[in-house]
Amino acid sequence: MLSVNKTYSTKQVAKKVGVHWVTLHKWRAAGKVRASHQIGMNGGKHWRWTEQDIKVARKFKAENYRKGRGRKKKAEVKKAK
């Protein structure tokens, strides 16, 4: 059984990672990051994130986003390849 005390909501994780919760949701939907648990509640899907999930999200952000704000420019992406 999932221990809710050791997991975090998408909004909590987004704050810890330093992105908007919609951005984190888009990353999850695109398969870039994943939440460990899904809970059905009020007819919707709610995701619960572990500390390990948060580490993966932080790593994804660090590898794919500039230090300031936003995504890498296309030129930066081409240079990295």
N, C-alpha and C positions, 0 to 999 in steps of 0.2 A: 504494500500500500504506500502511496505517495505521502511523504511528510510535508505538509504545506509550509511548515516553519522553516524548512531548508530550501525553499524555492522562492522565486520572485516572479512578479507579474511582468508583462511586456513593458509597461510604462516605467516600472522600477528599473528594469534592465537598461532601457533606453537612456535613462538618466545616468546610470553608472557608466555606460559606454560613451555618453556624450553626443547622442544623436536624438532626433525626434522619434517618438514611438511609431509614427507612420513609416519612417525610414527603416526601422528595425523590422516592422511587419513586412515591408517590401523585400528586404533581404531574406527573411524567412520564407516567404512565398516563392522567391526565386531560387531557393535552395542554397543560398550563400552561407547561412547560419541556420541552426535548428534549435528549437526548444525541446527539452527532454520529455515533457508531458503535455498532453492535451486533455482538458476537462470540459465536458459538455455542461453548460449552465445557461439557464434561461433561453434555451433554443439556439444558443450560439456556441462557438468554440473559444475557449480560453486557454492560453498557453502558459505553462509554468517552466521557468528557467532555473537551472542549477548554477553553481559557481563555475563549473567547467564550461557550461554554455556561455557564460559571461566572458570567460577568458577567450573563447573562440571568436566571439563577436568583437572584442577589443582588438584581437589580432587581425581580423578581417578589415576593420576600420584602419588600423595602422598601415596595413599593406596596400590599401586601395584608396585612401583619402589623404589629401595634403594636410599638413599640420594646421594651417589656418582654418579654412572652411571649404566644404564641398568636395566634389569628385575631382580626380586628376583631369587635367586637360588632355585632349587627344594627343597632342605632341608629346606629353610626358609618358603616356601609355605606350606610344610607338618606340620611344627611347628605351623604355624598360625591357622591351622584347628584344 
